[in-house]
Amino acid sequence: MSMISLAAMPSAVETRFADTALKTILLFCCVGLVVSFGLMSRGIDLSAGLM
């Protein structure tokens, strides 16, 4: 193997890991938003006790 191919391998792994982490964060935020809207539509006050 050449030195160029060895140097390129870790960056490819980091890119895939960053892409997976970004998708996980995005999925978590979307699920939280859907749950919040669902609770609001049922009339559950999410800010109870904060004021």
DSSP file (Angstrom, degrees, kcal/mol; ACC not computed):
  #  RESIDUE AA STRUCTURE BP1 BP2  ACC     N-H-->O    O-->H-N    N-H-->O    O-->H-N    TCO  KAPPA ALPHA  PHI   PSI    X-CA   Y-CA   Z-CA
    1    1 A M              0   0    0      0, 0.0     2,-0.1     0, 0.0     0, 0.0   0.000 360.0 360.0 360.0 144.9    0.0    0.0    0.0
    2    2 A S     >  -     0   0    0      1,-0.1     4,-1.5     4,-0.0     5,-0.1  -0.445 360.0-113.0 -85.2 164.3    1.2    3.5   -0.7
    3    3 A M  H  > S+     0   0    0      1,-0.2     4,-2.0     2,-0.2     5,-0.2   0.807 114.6  60.3 -66.2 -29.8    1.5    6.2    1.9
    4    4 A I  H  > S+     0   0    0      1,-0.2     4,-1.6     2,-0.2    -1,-0.2   0.927 105.2  46.7 -65.6 -44.4   -1.4    8.2    0.3
    5    5 A S  H  > S+     0   0    0      1,-0.2     4,-1.0     2,-0.2    -1,-0.2   0.861 112.1  51.0 -67.7 -34.2   -3.9    5.3    0.7
    6    6 A L  H  < S+     0   0    0     -4,-1.5    -1,-0.2     1,-0.2     3,-0.2   0.868 110.6  48.9 -68.6 -35.9   -2.8    4.9    4.4
    7    7 A A  H  X S+     0   0    0     -4,-2.0     4,-0.6     1,-0.2    -2,-0.2   0.797 108.8  53.8 -73.7 -28.2   -3.2    8.6    5.1
    8    8 A A  H  X S+     0   0    0     -4,-1.6     4,-1.5     1,-0.2    -1,-0.2   0.733  92.7  73.6 -79.6 -22.4   -6.7    8.7    3.5
    9    9 A M  H  X S+     0   0    0     -4,-1.0     4,-1.7     1,-0.2     3,-0.3   0.920  93.5  48.1 -64.4 -48.2   -8.2    5.8    5.6
   10   10 A P  H  > S+     0   0    0      0, 0.0     4,-2.3     0, 0.0    -1,-0.2   0.872 109.4  53.9 -62.9 -34.7   -8.6    7.6    9.0
   11   11 A S  H  X S+     0   0    0     -4,-0.6     4,-2.1     1,-0.2    -2,-0.2   0.867 106.6  52.3 -67.7 -34.2  -10.3   10.6    7.4
   12   12 A A  H  X S+     0   0    0     -4,-1.5     4,-1.9    -3,-0.3    -1,-0.2   0.891 109.8  49.0 -66.8 -38.9  -12.8    8.4    5.7
   13   13 A V  H  X S+     0   0    0     -4,-1.7     4,-2.2     2,-0.2    -2,-0.2   0.908 110.7  50.3 -66.3 -42.0  -13.6    6.7    9.0
   14   14 A E  H  X S+     0   0    0     -4,-2.3     4,-2.6     1,-0.2    -2,-0.2   0.888 108.8  52.6 -63.3 -39.5  -14.0   10.1   10.8
   15   15 A T  H  X S+     0   0    0     -4,-2.1     4,-2.1     2,-0.2    -1,-0.2   0.915 110.2  47.1 -63.9 -43.8  -16.4   11.3    8.0
   16   16 A R  H  X S+     0   0    0     -4,-1.9     4,-2.1     2,-0.2    -1,-0.2   0.901 113.1  49.2 -65.1 -40.1  -18.6    8.3    8.4
   17   17 A F  H  X S+     0   0    0     -4,-2.2     4,-2.4     2,-0.2    -2,-0.2   0.909 111.2  48.9 -65.5 -42.4  -18.7    8.7   12.2
   18   18 A A  H  X S+     0   0    0     -4,-2.6     4,-2.3     1,-0.2    -1,-0.2   0.883 110.4  51.7 -64.7 -38.4  -19.5   12.4   12.0
   19   19 A D  H  X S+     0   0    0     -4,-2.1     4,-2.0     2,-0.2    -1,-0.2   0.902 111.2  47.2 -64.8 -41.6  -22.3   11.7    9.5
   20   20 A T  H  X S+     0   0    0     -4,-2.1     4,-2.1     2,-0.2    -2,-0.2   0.902 111.8  50.2 -66.9 -41.2  -23.8    9.0   11.8
   21   21 A A  H  X S+     0   0    0     -4,-2.4     4,-2.3     2,-0.2    -2,-0.2   0.901 110.1  50.5 -64.2 -40.8  -23.5   11.4   14.8
   22   22 A L  H  X S+     0   0    0     -4,-2.3     4,-2.5     1,-0.2    -1,-0.2   0.904 110.3  49.3 -64.1 -41.7  -25.3   14.2   12.9
   23   23 A K  H  X S+     0   0    0     -4,-2.0     4,-2.4     2,-0.2    -1,-0.2   0.881 110.4  51.4 -65.2 -37.6  -28.1   11.8   11.9
   24   24 A T  H  X S+     0   0    0     -4,-2.1     4,-2.3     2,-0.2    -2,-0.2   0.919 111.5  46.3 -65.5 -44.1  -28.5   10.7   15.5
   25   25 A I  H  X S+     0   0    0     -4,-2.3     4,-2.3     2,-0.2    -2,-0.2   0.919 113.4  49.4 -64.1 -43.9  -28.7   14.3   16.8
   26   26 A L  H  X S+     0   0    0     -4,-2.5     4,-2.3     1,-0.2    -2,-0.2   0.903 111.6  48.7 -62.7 -42.1  -31.2   15.2   14.0
   27   27 A L  H  X S+     0   0    0     -4,-2.4     4,-2.4     2,-0.2    -1,-0.2   0.910 110.7  51.2 -63.9 -43.0  -33.4   12.2   14.8
   28   28 A F  H  X S+     0   0    0     -4,-2.3     4,-2.1     1,-0.2    -2,-0.2   0.911 111.6  47.1 -60.9 -44.2  -33.3   13.0   18.5
   29   29 A C  H  X S+     0   0    0     -4,-2.3     4,-2.2     2,-0.2    -1,-0.2   0.907 112.3  49.2 -65.7 -42.2  -34.4   16.6   17.9
   30   30 A C  H  X S+     0   0    0     -4,-2.3     4,-2.3     2,-0.2    -2,-0.2   0.905 111.1  49.2 -65.4 -41.1  -37.2   15.6   15.5
   31   31 A V  H  X S+     0   0    0     -4,-2.4     4,-2.4     1,-0.2    -1,-0.2   0.912 111.1  50.6 -64.4 -41.6  -38.6   13.0   17.9
   32   32 A G  H  X S+     0   0    0     -4,-2.1     4,-2.4    -5,-0.2    -2,-0.2   0.892 110.4  49.5 -61.9 -40.3  -38.5   15.6   20.7
   33   33 A L  H  X S+     0   0    0     -4,-2.2     4,-2.4     2,-0.2    -2,-0.2   0.911 111.2  48.5 -65.5 -43.1  -40.4   18.1   18.6
   34   34 A V  H  X S+     0   0    0     -4,-2.3     4,-2.2     2,-0.2    -2,-0.2   0.911 112.6  48.3 -64.0 -42.7  -43.0   15.5   17.6
   35   35 A V  H  X S+     0   0    0     -4,-2.4     4,-2.5     2,-0.2    -2,-0.2   0.907 110.9  51.3 -65.0 -41.4  -43.5   14.5   21.2
   36   36 A S  H  X S+     0   0    0     -4,-2.4     4,-2.4     1,-0.2    -2,-0.2   0.928 111.6  46.3 -61.8 -45.7  -43.8   18.1   22.3
   37   37 A F  H  X S+     0   0    0     -4,-2.4     4,-2.3     1,-0.2    -1,-0.2   0.877 111.3  53.2 -64.9 -36.5  -46.4   18.9   19.7
   38   38 A G  H  X S+     0   0    0     -4,-2.2     4,-1.1     2,-0.2    -2,-0.2   0.917 110.7  45.9 -64.0 -43.0  -48.3   15.8   20.7
   39   39 A L  H  <>S+     0   0    0     -4,-2.5     5,-2.3     1,-0.2     4,-0.3   0.898 112.4  51.0 -66.5 -39.9  -48.4   16.8   24.3
   40   40 A M  H ><5S+     0   0    0     -4,-2.4     3,-1.3     1,-0.2    -2,-0.2   0.890 106.2  54.9 -64.5 -38.6  -49.4   20.3   23.5
   41   41 A S  H 3<5S+     0   0    0     -4,-2.3    -1,-0.2     1,-0.3    -2,-0.2   0.778 106.9  51.3 -67.1 -25.3  -52.3   19.0   21.3
   42   42 A R  T 3<5S-     0   0    0     -4,-1.1    -1,-0.3    -3,-0.3    -2,-0.2   0.470 120.7-110.0 -88.3  -2.8  -53.6   17.0   24.2
   43   43 A G  T < 5 +     0   0    0     -3,-1.3     2,-0.5    -4,-0.3    -3,-0.2   0.631  65.1 150.4  87.9  13.6  -53.5   20.1   26.4
   44   44 A I      < -     0   0    0     -5,-2.3     2,-0.7    -6,-0.2    -1,-0.3  -0.713  43.6-134.8 -84.1 124.2  -50.6   19.0   28.7
   45   45 A D    >   -     0   0    0     -2,-0.5     3,-0.9     1,-0.2    -5,-0.0  -0.691  17.3-170.3 -83.7 114.0  -48.7   22.1   29.9
   46   46 A L  T 3  S+     0   0    0     -2,-0.7    -1,-0.2     1,-0.2    -2,-0.0   0.667  83.9  55.7 -76.9 -16.6  -45.0   21.5   29.6
   47   47 A S  T >  S+     0   0    0      2,-0.1     3,-2.0     3,-0.0     4,-0.5   0.228  73.3 140.5-101.2  14.6  -44.1   24.7   31.5
   48   48 A A  T <  S+     0   0    0     -3,-0.9    -4,-0.0     1,-0.3     0, 0.0  -0.370  73.0  14.5 -61.1 129.4  -46.1   23.8   34.7
   49   49 A G  T 3  S+     0   0    0     -2,-0.1    -1,-0.3     1,-0.0    -2,-0.1   0.351  99.0  98.9  90.4  -5.3  -44.2   24.8   37.8
   50   50 A L    <         0   0    0     -3,-2.0    -2,-0.1     1,-0.2    -3,-0.0   0.710 360.0 360.0 -86.0 -20.1  -41.7   27.0   36.1
   51   51 A M              0   0    0     -4,-0.5    -1,-0.2     0, 0.0    -3,-0.1   0.404 360.0 360.0-111.5 360.0  -43.5   30.2   36.8
